[in-house]
Amino acid sequence: MATRTSSETQKMTVSLPKTLLERLKERVPPRRRSAFIAEAVEERLALEDQLQAIEESAGCWRDEDHPKLMSDEDYR
């Protein structure tokens, strides 16, 4: 993950469940929390992008459009 400089960051207030916040405080040192949260959000957004691409492309493949890729079993 790329390191961000202060000119590339912006503060935002978010609310987290107390138990999640406690887990974060237990595992991540104070000066690493923003980077940890940014990385987690970035990973989740990448997954959301992938899911959206899958949903948008669902059904676009039709076997009859690719007869050269069909096996003998497909013809039965």
C-alpha positions as a Markdown table, in Angstrom:
| # | Residue | x | y | z |
|---|---|---|---|---|
| 1 | Met | 0.0 | 0.0 | 0.0 |
| 2 | Ala | 1.2 | 3.5 | -0.8 |
| 3 | Thr | 2.2 | 5.8 | 2.0 |
| 4 | Arg | 0.1 | 9.0 | 2.1 |
| 5 | Thr | 1.5 | 12.4 | 2.9 |
| 6 | Ser | -0.4 | 14.8 | 5.1 |
| 7 | Ser | -1.4 | 16.9 | 2.1 |
| 8 | Glu | -3.2 | 13.8 | 0.7 |
| 9 | Thr | -5.3 | 13.1 | 3.8 |
| 10 | Gln | -8.5 | 14.5 | 5.2 |
| 11 | Lys | -10.1 | 14.0 | 8.6 |
| 12 | Met | -13.5 | 12.4 | 8.9 |
| 13 | Thr | -15.6 | 11.5 | 11.9 |
| 14 | Val | -17.0 | 8.0 | 12.0 |
| 15 | Ser | -18.8 | 6.0 | 14.6 |
| 16 | Leu | -17.8 | 2.4 | 15.4 |
| 17 | Pro | -19.4 | -0.2 | 17.7 |
| 18 | Lys | -17.7 | -0.1 | 21.1 |
| 19 | Thr | -16.5 | -3.7 | 20.9 |
| 20 | Leu | -14.9 | -3.1 | 17.5 |
| 21 | Leu | -13.2 | 0.0 | 18.8 |
| 22 | Glu | -11.8 | -1.9 | 21.8 |
| 23 | Arg | -10.5 | -4.7 | 19.5 |
| 24 | Leu | -8.8 | -2.0 | 17.3 |
| 25 | Lys | -7.2 | -0.4 | 20.4 |
| 26 | Glu | -5.9 | -3.7 | 21.7 |
| 27 | Arg | -4.3 | -4.7 | 18.4 |
| 28 | Val | -3.2 | -1.6 | 16.7 |
| 29 | Pro | -0.8 | 1.0 | 18.2 |
| 30 | Pro | -2.2 | 4.6 | 18.4 |
| 31 | Arg | 0.0 | 6.0 | 15.7 |
| 32 | Arg | -0.9 | 3.2 | 13.2 |
| 33 | Arg | -4.7 | 3.3 | 13.6 |
| 34 | Ser | -5.4 | 5.7 | 10.8 |
| 35 | Ala | -3.3 | 3.8 | 8.3 |
| 36 | Phe | -4.8 | 0.5 | 9.5 |
| 37 | Ile | -8.3 | 1.8 | 9.0 |
| 38 | Ala | -7.5 | 3.3 | 5.6 |
| 39 | Glu | -6.0 | 0.0 | 4.5 |
| 40 | Ala | -9.1 | -1.9 | 5.7 |
| 41 | Val | -11.5 | 0.5 | 3.9 |
| 42 | Glu | -9.4 | 0.3 | 0.8 |
| 43 | Glu | -9.5 | -3.5 | 0.8 |
| 44 | Arg | -13.2 | -3.6 | 1.4 |
| 45 | Leu | -13.8 | -1.1 | -1.4 |
| 46 | Ala | -11.7 | -3.2 | -3.8 |
| 47 | Leu | -13.9 | -6.2 | -2.9 |
| 48 | Glu | -17.1 | -4.2 | -3.5 |
| 49 | Asp | -15.7 | -3.1 | -6.9 |
| 50 | Gln | -15.1 | -6.8 | -7.8 |
| 51 | Leu | -18.5 | -7.8 | -6.7 |
| 52 | Gln | -20.1 | -5.0 | -8.7 |
| 53 | Ala | -18.1 | -6.1 | -11.8 |
| 54 | Ile | -19.2 | -9.7 | -11.3 |
| 55 | Glu | -22.9 | -8.7 | -10.9 |
| 56 | Glu | -22.7 | -6.5 | -14.0 |
| 57 | Ser | -21.1 | -9.2 | -16.1 |
| 58 | Ala | -23.4 | -12.0 | -14.9 |
| 59 | Gly | -25.1 | -13.8 | -17.8 |
| 60 | Cys | -22.9 | -12.2 | -20.5 |
| 61 | Trp | -21.3 | -15.5 | -21.4 |
| 62 | Arg | -23.5 | -17.7 | -23.6 |
| 63 | Asp | -22.2 | -21.1 | -24.6 |
| 64 | Glu | -23.7 | -20.8 | -28.1 |
| 65 | Asp | -21.4 | -17.7 | -28.7 |
| 66 | His | -18.3 | -19.9 | -28.1 |
| 67 | Pro | -18.9 | -23.2 | -29.9 |
| 68 | Lys | -15.1 | -23.9 | -30.2 |
| 69 | Leu | -14.9 | -24.1 | -26.4 |
| 70 | Met | -17.7 | -26.7 | -26.0 |
| 71 | Ser | -16.8 | -30.2 | -25.0 |
| 72 | Asp | -18.4 | -33.4 | -26.3 |
| 73 | Glu | -20.5 | -33.5 | -23.1 |
| 74 | Asp | -21.9 | -30.0 | -23.9 |
| 75 | Tyr | -23.4 | -31.4 | -27.2 |
| 76 | Arg | -25.4 | -34.1 | -25.4 |
